[in-house]
Structures are given as structure tokens and as C-alpha cells.
Amino acid sequence: MSAKQATQRLQHRATRLRSWVLLAVIDLALVAICFAAVLLLAYSSIGVPPHAWDGYLAFLPMAAAVYVLAHALFGLYGRVWRYAGVDEARRVLVSGAIAGAVVTTLSWPDREVPHIVAVGGAVFTTMLVGATRFQARLFAFRRRAETSGTTVIVLGAGSTGAMLVRQMRESRRLRLRPVAILDDDPVRRGRSLIGVPVAGTFDDLVDVARRFDADQAVLAVPDAPRALVRRMADLAERAGVALRVLPEPDAVQASPVGLPDLRNLAIEDLLGRGQVSTDLGAVSALVAGRRVLVTGGGGSIGSEIARQVARLGPAELVVLDHDETHLHETLGDLGALGGAVEPTAALCDVRDPHRLGVVFDEHRPDVVFHAAAHKHVPMLERHAVEAVMTNVFGTRHVVEAAQRVGTRHLVLISTDKAVRAKSVMGASKRIAEHILVRAAVANGRPWCAVRFGNVLGSRGSVVPTFASQIAHGGPVTVTDPRMTRYFMSIPEAVALVIQAAAFSEGGDLFMLDMGEPVRIVDLARRMVRLAGLRVGDDIELRITGLRPGEKLHEELSTPEEGGAGTAHPSVLRLRPRPFHAAELENVLERLSSLTADLDDQRAAASLLEAANRQPAAQLVPAQRSIDGAVPARTDAS
């Protein structure tokens, strides 16, 4: 140790000793003052007789020694009281109780002071000791509360709300001043929480915000239901205050949430439906200990499938994509999860049957999630050949490779645009459904296709498009004010896809319950408001007209396909109507010829005609036999 370090250590010890001595002197003075004050009160009517003062003076040294010793034993010296909390308060009370009991017991035989003086002095001393220890917090608490800048209404009077209020009142840097708390629990109304009044229910937000001139509201309800978030967002907009929310449960680490974790409300909070309950036993049985391959693993859906599958303990996870950048990013995300299995990258295009076959032969996957596809409707209207080569023949190549290596489960990610297809994209996915279902029937395997609508945050979709337009100052473009779309968060959609795959009995077509459709123009306006701007004043909202291939409203099924419930309320089983084998082969041969000629116009027409053609027969949903085999279908293969 250097001389400088030795000097610093001595100075530190000297500083600590001075603080200890100072507190001990204060405690001695408090003991003397408190017991003397109670003695005066006890004889207030007649005056303190001389023998009582003599007894007090004889009693005082013993009492002072007991209190200082108790305080030292319970760690009331050497603490930073500026940040004292429940533990420190408990130590003050226990130390005071024990010291009071000791001095009362020791003074009992000689009756140096009256018993009421011993007991009352002990109580009074403990109160003042606590006050001296906590005065820094009490007065700083009040100063910060009075000088903070942003007035906040806390929504929720539970433990999380109490914690946030406490942090707001203690933080100098954030300058947040909680002025009111709202809670729907009638027992809490009219009370106060850490000095902040519970001023009403959640529905009173507009009135309370105006009364207290609030700037911000904080929803202090962990894992708040989406219905509550939407309700509070509507009220916050009417009140003219910003709404902040807690992070999603899976984003919260071991440490409890606090003010730094709060975030601004996002459109996903209003449209998504949050956490999805799944049959963990069924989905684990589907994936755990098996070799899993995900095509399109660098995309929005494929990468999320890979993330959720990685958590289920597969024996091997192969992520396949033709885009090296997206593939690299997905593997980096999976590596950050720290799963037991290191994912394998397969840089491969599903349009290349030979390369795809090599990948399948090498890994021989038990489960395949086929998410690789072109998906942008206006783009594919001009590039129908590309849609056919990727969405149609890419699917065929995956199906054929899976057949050859004996893949047990194959799941095709489909779309609501495949229903009464009006676009090249939707038509190509409808033909892909035909390919998958027909192959499942022919091979007697529990393969399935899963349909759902738009997902929030996928690349090129409406939400990030609007966000980019708002960030650049507008205009925000909407094709038609009547247009509606279904929306679902990516994690929710993927969780339900995996759940649907566990239900598959062979040749199934599933549909996810997407909730209520959302008007796109309302979505655009809300995103502008969430950005703190006003439509018309700050951002222009421009109607551009429908683009080629777009519908005003999407469907998830046709009446002919019906829809039957499954064990999960958000997953419906449809009655698939695939082409006969010969009919499907004719369609694929014609599309192959047109793609060879690079004839986008005729390829688009052929796709739409085939996708909207009514097949000759309907498949009856398969029922598993006792041994797990899939019985024969009612139509010819």
C-alpha cells in the first residue's frame, strides 16, 4: 500500500469515526431530553420534587449507555441515511423497543424514576431517534416534490404504483411530480398513497388531468390487458396528456421495473393482444428434442419462429434464408438468447431444388416451418413470375424435399390474402396451400397450412411505413379511407402457428382469430397522435387510391371452408378444398411454362384464375386412429 493510499484510508476512517461520534452525541442528548421531558409532564401539576430529579440523574447514565449500545448493535451508526428505507426503519424500532425494555427493567427495583417516565421516555426517545435519522429523506422528499417540473397521474394504486410514486418523489434528475393516483378499486378511493391522493377511478382521468393540470399519465399495471391499455389511451388522448406504460413481461429481467423502464405508448400496445396462452405440453412435444428447420428464417415471421422454437429445446435448429444479412442478424439474435442448442445457418434459396435437397439431406429435419415467401402485394403485381417461382415452386421444392427425408411435421405460413384472391401475392399463396394440403393427403402426414392477416412491425408493412412517413414530416398516405385490415403482433401470431401445428392431423388448414378489423385511416391518425402531432396541422394525411391487387377488406376464410373450433380459442380448423392431383399438376405445368417465358402478365392471369377456381371435391378433416395413422380421405389422390 502506498503512502497516499494509507493516508486516504486513515482520512476515511477518521471521517466515519466523526460521523459515528456525532450521532452518538446526538443520541445521548435525545435520551437526556426525552426522559427529562416526560418527567416534567409526569409532575406538571405539582412540580418535580428534588428526589425525582436525583433519581433521574442517577438513572440517566445507565439509560444513555443502554441506548448507545443498542444503536451500535443494530447498526444505527455508519449508515447513509439519505437513502434509508424499510430495513433502516425496522432497525430503529427494534433497537428502541429493546433498549426501552432494558432500561425499564433495570430501573424497576430501585424506582429511581416512576415507571411511566421510563416507559414514556423510551417511546419518545425512539420517535426522535427515527426523526433525526430520516430527516434528510423527509425534507429532501418534500423539496423535490415541490420543485419538480412534470406533473404526473399514476394509474394504479398497487405495489407498482407505490414504487413509481416513491421513485418520482426521490429523483432529482427526472423532475417528475406525482399529483394524483387513479384506481378502480373502491376501497382505495379517497385515501392517499405516499402523500399522493387517490383522486378517483380510471374513468376520471380526463377530469382529474384538468383539475391538476397534468402533463403525463403512467399506467402502473404490470402485464396490463390490451383492453385496459386501449381504454386508457383513449382517455389520455381526450385529456391531452401523454401516456407511458411498463415494458412487456418478457422484457423485464430479474430486477423489478422502475421509472427508467417506462416507455412511450406504441401502436403495437393498442393493436396487439399481448401474451398468448398455449398448451406448453403440446408445443414442447412437437419441437423438444427434434431437428427443426425454418425457411425464410431471416424474415420477420421466420426469425420469430426460430426464437420461439429455440426456447422449446430442439435437438437441432436450422435457419434457412437466401439473404445473408438477414440470416446473420437472426443468428446473432438467437445467440443472445443463450439457448442450449447453437443454431445452424443454411444460406439457400427455396427456388433452388438441388441446393435445398442437399440441406434437407444433411439435416433431415423432423419439423419444418415454411415461412419463405415474397409478400408485398403491389410489388408482386408487376413481378408475377417472381411470385410463382418463390411462393409456388419454392413451396413445392420444400414439400418434395420434406417428403424424401420423411419430415414428420411441415407447416406452411399462409395469408388472408389467399381467400378470394385478388392479388398475385394472395393467389400464389393459395396455390401453395393446394400443394401443401394435397401432399399431406397423399403421404398421410400431419402437415398443415396456417392463415393469418397482417402482423405488426414486419418489414415493409403499414405500421413501419407510417412511422417512417411521420418521422420525415409526412405526408402519411392511405389508399382508401374505407380500407380495413386485421392485425396481430408477430410473437402472438407465431405462438399460435406453433400451437396450430401441434393440432394438425394431416392436410389441415388452420385460421387464426385475428380479432376485429382496424380501419387503416384510424390507424394512421392514431400513430400521428402518438407521435405528439396533429393531423392537418403538423402532418398531412393524403388519400392516394387503391393500388393494384389491393382489397378494401380482407377475409380469413370462405363460407365453403367453414370453420370449427379447436382446443385453443384463437385457432380454427377449416375444411380445405384442394385440387385433385391431376388438376394441381396441370396448374403447375402451365405456371412453369409461363415462368420459363418470363411472362409476368399471363402468369398473373393464370395464377388468379387457378386460385379462384372451385375444386371438384372437399376434404373431410382427418381424425387420428388409435395408432396415430391418418386414415384415407374421401376423395381420390
N, C-alpha and C positions, 0 to 999 in steps of 0.2 A: 504494500500500500504506500502510495506517495505521501509526502508531507502535506500536499494540498488536499488530498482525499481525507487524510486523518483530521486535518483542520475542519473540513466541511462536516465530517461526521460528528466531531465534538460540538460544532455550532448547532447542528441539527438536534443533538441530544440536549443541549442547553435550552434550545427553543422549546422542545417538548416538555422539559422539566419546568420551565417558567409557566407554560400553559397549565400543567398539572397543579403546580403550587397555587396559581391564581384561582383556579376552580375550587381547590381545597379551601383556600381562604374564604372564597365566596360562600361555600357550603357551611363553614364554621360560623360565619356571620348570620346566615339564614337560620341555623339551628338556634343561635342565641336570640335572634329577633322573634322567631316564630313562637318559641316556648315562653318568652317574656310577654309577648302579646296575648297569648292565651291565659297566662297567669293574671294579667291585668283585667282581662274580660271576666275571669272567674270571680275576682274580688271587686268588680266595678261598682257595686252598691255600697261597700263599706271601706274600700281601700285595701291595698295589700299590706298585711301585717308584717312586722320585721322578721318573725320566724319563717314566714313563707319565702321572703327574699333570701334568707340564709339557706333554706333548703334548695331554692333554685340555684344559688351559686355553687352549692355542693354537688348538685345533680348535673350541672352544665358540662363540666369536663368529660364525665362519663358519656353523656349523650352525644357530644361533639365527636368524641373518639369513635363511638359505635357507627355514627353516620358516615364519617370519612372512610372508615374501614369497609363498610358495606358498599359504598360507592366505588371504592377501588376494586373490591372483589367482583362486582358486577359490571366492571368496565365502563364506568361513567366518566373516567378520565382518559384522555388520549384519543378521543373520537372527534371526527369532523362533524360537528352538529349542524352545519349548514344544510346537509343532505340527510338529516336524521329522518327515520320513518317509524314503522310499527315496531320493529325489533328494539329500537332505542327507547321508545315509549314503554314497552313492556319491561325493559330493564329498570327504568326509573321507578315504575310502580312496584315491581317485586323487591327491589332494593329498599324502597321506602317502607314497604309493609314489614319486611324482616327487621329492619333497623327499629321501626316503631315498636314491634313486638318485643324486641330485646330490651330497649330502654324502659318500657312499661314493666316488664318482668323484673328487671334489676332494681327499679325504684320502688317496687311493691312492698318489700319487708320494712324498709326504714321510713316509708311515707315522707320522703324528703319534699315531694311536691304532690298535690292532690292528683288522684287518678285521672280526673277529667283534663288536667293540664298535660299529663303525659300522653294521653290518647289524642287530644285535640292538637297539641303541638306537633305530634307525629304526622297527622293528616295535613296540617298547614305547611309543615316543612316539605313534605313530598310534593305538594302542589307548587310551591315556589321553586323547588329544585327543577321540576319539569319545566316551569315557565322560563327559568334562566337558560336551560339547555335549548329550548325550542324557540327562544325569542328571535333568533336570526331568521329562522324559517317563517315564523308568523308575520314579522314586519316586512320581510322581503316579499312574501306571498302577497301581502296587501298592496305594496308599492307597484309590483309588476302587474297586478290585476287592474290597477287604476290607470296605468300609463300605456297599456298595450294598444296596438293600433287597430287590428281587425276584429270586429265583433262576430262571435260565432254562436250558433244554436246547435246544441248537441242532440241528436235524435236517438234516444235510448238511454234509460237511467239504470242500466245493469252494470256489471263489473267493468265491462269495456268502456262504457260511457264515463264511469267514475275515473278510470285510469286516464282517459284522454283529457278530462277536465283538470285533473291534477297536473298532468304534464303541461297543459296550456298555461296554467297559473304559475308554474315554476320556470318556464322557458323565457329567457330574456331575448334570445335570438329570433324566435318565431313571431313574437309580439301578437299573440292570439288572446283574445279576451272572451271567455265563455259568459254569455249574458243570460241564457235560458236553456232549459232542458225540456224536451218533449218525450212523452212516453204514453203508450196506450193502456198501461196497467193502472186501473183506477186507484189502487192502494197508494201509488206514488204521487198522485196529483196533490198539489198544494204543499208538498214538502220541499226540502232543499237538499242538494247533494254537494258536499264540499263548498257550501256557501252559495251555490247557484240554484235559483228556484226552478222547480218542476212546474212550468207555466201552462201545461195543457197536454193535449194528445197530438199525435202526428198530424191529424187533420187541421189543427190550429196553426200550422206553420205560417200560412200567409198573414194572419192577424198578428201573431207573435213577432214575426220578422219586421212588420211595420212598426209595432209598438216599441221594439228595442233597436230599431234602425240597424238590423243585422246585415252583415256583408256576406256571410257564408253559413252553410249548414253542413254538418258532418253526420253521416249515417253510422252510428256506433253499434251496429248489429252484425256480429260475425256470421258469415255464410247467409246473408240476407236473401230471402226468396226473391226471384225476379219480379214477382207481382208487387212486392213491397218497394223494390228499387224503382220500378216504373211509377208507382204511386207517389213516391217522394220526389222523383224527378219532375213529375207534372206540377206538384205543389211548389217546388223550388223555382220552376220557371214562372209560375204565377206570382210568386213572392219577389222575384227579381234577385234571388241570391244564388251563388254558386253552390253546387252540391259535390261533396267529396265522400269517397267510400273507402272501405277497408279492402285489402287485397283478397284475391281468391284463396280459399283454404289451402290449396296445394302449393301456393306461392309463399306461405308462411312457414318459416323454419322453426327451429326449436325455441328461439326466443319469442316472447309474446309481442303482439303487434303494438305499435305506438304511433305517435304523430308522424315520424319520418316515413311510416309505411302507407299513410293515406295518399290517395291518388285522385285525380280528377275523374269525374264520371265519363265513361266511354260508351259509344253506341252499342258495343257488344254487351254491356251491362243491361241494356234495355231490350235487346232483341234475343240474345241467347237465353237459355233456360237453366244455366248453371250446371251443377253436378248431376250426373246421371247415375241412377242405381242400376247395377247389373247383377246377374247371377254369377258371382265370382267362381263358384264351383264349376259351372258350365263353361265359362270362357277360359278358365285355367285348364280344364280338361282338353279344350280344343288346342291350346298352344303349349302349355307347360311340357318341357321335355321333348318337344318335337322340332323338326327342322322347318323353319318358316322363311318364305321368300316374299318380298314386297316389290312389285313392279311400280314404276313411277315413284320410287322412294324419295326422290328429291323434291317432289311437289308438295303442295300444301296438305293434301289428304294423305298421300303416301308417307310423308315424313311423320305425320302424327300417328298413323297406323304403326310405323316402326317404333315410335316412342312407347306407345301403349303396349305393344307386343313385348318389347324389351323388359317391361316391368313384370310380365307374367312368367318369366323363366323359361324361354325356349332353349332347346339344346343348341340350335344354331339360328342366326338371324342374317339373312342375305338381303341387302338393299340394292335393288337394280334400277338404274336410270341411264339415259343416254346423255344427260347433261352433267359434265364432270364437276362444274362449280356447285350446282345444287347437291350433287351426290356428296361432295366433300363437306359441305355445310351440314348435311344431315348426319354424317358420321361423326362430325365434331360435336353436335348436339347430343347424340347417343353416348359418346364417350364421356360427356359431362355428367350423364345420369349415373355413371358408375355401376352399371349392371354386371352381373356375373359372367355374361357371355359377351365377348367382343364382336361387334357386328362386322360382317364381311361386305365389301363393296363389289358390285358387278357392273362395270361400265359397259352397257349393252343396250341396243335399240330393239324393242319388241318387233320392229318391222323386219329384222334380220333373223329368219328362222334358223339358220345354221349356227350363228353365234348364240342365239337363245337356247338352242338344243344343247350346246356344249355346257352352258351354265347349268341347265337342268340336270344333265348327266353327271356333272361334277358334284352338285349339292343334293340332288334327289329330294326336293322339298316334300314334306308331308302336308304342309298348308301353304297355299298361295293366295295372296291378296293382290288382285289385278287392278291397280289404280292408274296405270299409264294410259294417257289419252290426251288428244287435243280437245280443248273445251270452250274456246272463245267463239261465240256464235257469229258475230259479224266477220271475223277473220276467215272462218271456215266457209262462209258463203262464197267467198272468192277463191277458195282453195279446197274444193270438194275432193280432189284426188288425194290430198294430204290427209283429209279426214278418213277416207276409205282405207288408205294404207296403214294408218296408225290405229284408228278406233275399231275398224272392222277386221282387217287382216292381222293387225297386231294381236287382237283378241284370239283370232283363230290360231295363230302361232303359239300363244301361251297355252291354249286349250290342248293343242296337239302334243306339245312338249309335256304337259302335265299328264296326259293320257299315257304317254310312252313310259314315264318313270313311276307311274302308279300313285300320283298325288291323291291323297285322301280327301282333302277339302280345298276347293277352289272358289273364291269369292270375287265376283265382278262388281266393281263400283259403277253404278249406272246413275241416271238423272231423270228428273221430272220432265225434261225436255224430250224424252223418248216417247212420251204419251201424246198421241195425235200429232206426231212430229211435223213441225212447220219449218224447222231449220235443218241444215245439213248436219250440224252437230247432233241434234236430237235424233235424226234419222239414223246416223251412223251408230249411235249408242243403242238404238232399238234393234238394229241388225246384230249388234254384239250380244244383246240379250238372247236373241234367237239362237245364236251359235252356242252360247253357254248352256242354255236350257236343253237344247237338242242333244248336246254331247253328254250332259248329265243323265238324260233318259237312256241314251244308247249304252252308256257304260255302267249304269246303276250305281253312281257315286253321289254322295251328299254335297253336290256343288250347287251354288245359288248366285243370284244377282240381287243387289240391294239398290233401290231407288231412293233418292232424296233430292231436295231442292238446293238453293244457294247456301253456301257456307260463308260465315263472316270472316273476312280477312284473307281469303285466298287471293293469290296473285292475279291482278287484273280485274277483280270483281268490283262491284259497285261501291262498297264501303271504302276501300283504299283509294279508289278513283275519286270519290267525293272528297276524301281527306286531302288528297294532293291538290285538287282544284281549290279547296278552301285555303290551303297553305300558300297558294300562289295568287290569292286575291280574287279568284273566280274568273269567269262565271262557273257556277255549278250547273251542269247540263243534265236535264231529264228528258227522256224521249217522248213521254206522254203522261199527262197528269193523272190518267186513269190507271196506269200500269201498277200491278201488284206482283209481289214475289214472296215466296216462302223463305225464311231464314233460319239457320241453325248454326251454333258455334261448331268449329272444327272438332274440338275434343268430344263434344256431345255426339256429333254425327259418327265419329269413328268408334266410340264406345258402343253405340247401337249397331253399327255394322258388325263388329266382332260378336255382339250378342246374337244378332240375326244368324250369323254363320254357325253358331252353336245350335240353333234351332233347325238347321237345314236337314231335310230328309231325302233330298235328291231332286234336282230340277226345279227348285223353288225360286219364286220371285217375291222378294220382300219389299215393303214400302215403309219408310219411317214417318211417324207422325210429326209433321213439321209445325204444328200449331196453326195459328191464324195468319193469313197472308197480310203483308205490310204494303201500304201504298208507297211507292218509291219517292213521290214528291214529298210525302210527310217525312220520310227518312232523310231526305236532303235538307229539309227545313230544320229538323231536329239537330242534325250534325252541325249546321251553321250556328244554331243557338248554343250548342255545347262548346263551340269554339269561342263563345263570348261575343258573337257578331249578330247582326240583324239582316234578315233577307230584305233586299231592296235598298237599304241604307248603306250597308257595308259590303254585301255580296249580292251579285246579280244571280237570279235563278232563271235559266233560259230553257225553254221547251224547244227541242230540236226535231221531233218527229220520230216515228218508229224506224228502226234500222232493218235492213234485210234479215229475214229469218226470225225476227222477234215477235212474241205474242204479248197481248195485253195481260193475260192471266195464264199461269201455268197450272197443270193438273198433275196429280201423282198416280192416277190410275183411271181406267175407263170403266164404265158400268159392266161391261162384259167380263172384266177381270175380277170384279167384286172386291172382296177384302174380308178376311177372317182374322180374329184376334189370335194372339199367341200368349205365351206366359209372361211377356213383357208388354205393358200398356202402350208403349211407343213404337212397337214393331208389329206390322200387319202382314199377313201372308196373302198374296194374290193368287188367282188362278191363271197360270201362264198359258199363252196361246201361241206356241212356236210353230214355225213351218214344219211340214213333213221334210224328211231328209232330202228327198229328190228336189223338192221345191226350194229348199235352202241352198242346195248345191247349184241350182240354176241361177239363183240370185247372185251367188258369189262368183260364178263364172262370168256373168255379164259385167259385174263390177271390176273383176280382174282385167277383162278386156279393155274397159274404158280407162282404167288407171294406166295400163300399158301405153295407151294412146295419149295419155295426159290430157284427157278431155274433161275439164272441170265442169262445163255446163251440162253435158249429158250424164256425167257421173252424179251430179246433184239431182237431176231429174230422176235418174234410176233409183237413187237412194230413197228419195221421198216417196216414190211410187211403191217400192218394196216395203218400206217401213209402215206405210198406212194401209197395206193390203191385209184383208182379214184372212187369217189362216183357216184351213179347212176343218181343223179339229181343235178341241180344247183338252188340255192335260188335266187330269184329276190329281190333286196334291197327294204325294206319296205318303204311305203310312209304313212305319218300320215294322218288320216282323220281329219275332222274339229273338232271332239270332242276329238282328241288326241289318239284314239284307234288305234292299229296296225291291218290292215286288214289281212285276211288269206293269207298264202303263196301258191305258185303254186304247191308245192309237198305235198304229204301226210305226216302227222306227225306220 
